[in-house]
Amino acid sequence: MMTIFIVDASVFIYGYRIGEGEMVTVPGVAEELKDAKSTTLFEQAKSAGMRVEPAERRYIDEVVKMARRTGDMDVLSETDIHLLAKALQYMGKDACIITDDYAIQNAASRLGIQVKPIVQHKIMDVLIWKKRCIGCGRYFAQGEICPVCGSKLKRTRRRE
């Protein structure tokens, strides 16, 4: 079975070469490319057979549900969510996300998706993100202001 690589913008930004396998990405990745080199590499990959496919709603909903539960929603972009959803769609077909984005790696680990980093090290711990009030110290799943004392909430992490 041939590996399906779900590729993030970092593949084109770093000029990373994929070995044997199929490349798939989502339309939002092209919008993240800001320079001529990475845009050209993206177009070349498309010409060589890379598929650019939108994510399916049911997989997007699954990723969003998990991200809300773990506090990852604050750091995942719409494109990140769509990449994770696309990887879920291909999950029983030897799929792997190629990315250096730690937020994507964290969420992928929770979803049981394989990850291969490019330049950075792979994440060591899966984290749960919470918001902690700088005034009273209480924890909340989301928000910017503490509903108890009115102080600012600061994003903190917890190892699972």
N, C-alpha and C positions, 0 to 999 in steps of 0.2 A: 504494500500500500504506500502510495506517495504522500509525503507530509504536505499539509496545507499550512502555509505561513500567512498569518494575519499580520499585516505590516503597518506600523505606525509611521508618522512623519520622520522620526529619527533615522529610519532606514535610508531615506533619501537625503536627509541633512548630512549624515556621515558618509554617504556613498557606500553603504554596506552591501556586499554581494551575497545573495542567497544562493546556496548550493542547489542540490537536487530537490525539487518540490514545486508546488504551485503557489503563486502569490495572489493574495486577495486583500483588498482594503476597502474602506468606505469613502464616499464622496468628500466628507469633511477633511480628510487628510490633505487633499490637494489645496484646500484653502489655508492650511497651516504653513505651507511652503512659501517662503518670502523672497528667496534669491533665485537667480537664473539657473545656477548649478543644480540645486535640488529639484526645481521644477522640470528641468531637462531630464534628469534621472527618472523622475516620476513618469514623464511622457514616454521615455525609452522602455520603461518596465511595462507600460500599457501596450506598446507596440510589440513587445516580446511575449505578450499573453497574460499579463497581470489583469485580474478582474477587479473592477470597481463596482461594488454592489451595496445598495442600501441595506441597513439592518432591518430585520423584521420586528414589528411592534411587540409581539409576545416575548421575544428575547430582550428587547429594550426594557420592557416592564419588569422582567426578572432581575436584570442588572440594577435598575433603579430601586427596586424593593430591597435588595441586598445592601446597596450603597447607603440607603437611608438608615437601615438597621445598624450599620457599622460606622457611620459617620464619615464615609468616604464621599458622600454626595457634595460636600463643600469643595473638594479638590478635583473632582472629575469633570472634565469639559464634556460638552455634548458629543464631540468627536470621540473622546475616550469611551464614553458609554456605548456608542455605536460600535466601536472596535470590539469591546468586550461582548456585546450582543452578537456580533458576527462570529466571534470565536465560539460562543455557546452554540450557535447554529451548526457549526461544523464539528462540535465536540465528539463524537464517536468515530471521527474520520482522521485520527492522528493530526489534530490541529495544534498550532503553537503560535502565541503572539510574540512578535519580535519588537521589543521596545526597551528604552532606557528609563521610561517614566515610572517612578516609584509608586505613584498612586494607581496606575494601571496594574503594576505587578502585584500590589497589595490586594486589589479587588479580584484579580485573576486567581490568585492563590485561594481566596475564599470560595470562588466559583469552581475550583478544581480544573482550571485551565492551565496548560503548560506555558511557561514563559522562557524566552531566551533573550538576555540582554545583549547590547552591542558593545558599548564602551564601558559603561558603569558596571559595578558588581551587582549581582542579583540580590534582592532583599533577603535579609536573614530571618526577620521576624514578621509575622502577620500582625498588623496593628488594628486596634479599635480606636476610633477618634471620638472624643467627647468635648463638650464645651464646659469650662470651669469658670465660675464666677471669681473675679479677682477681689471681690469684697467679702462675701460670706463663705466662699469655698465650695458651694454646692455644684453638682454636676448636672448638665442638661444635654439632651441629644442634639439640640439645634438652637439657633437664635443668636442675637448679638448683644442683647441687654438682659440681665438677670430679672426674671419676673418676681423674685422675692425682695431683693434689695435695690435694684436699679443700676447696679454696677455693670461694667463691661464684662462680656464673656470672652475667655481666651481659649483657643483650640489647644487641646492636650491629647497625648496618645497614651494608650495602654497596650502592653503586650498581651496577647491572648494565651 
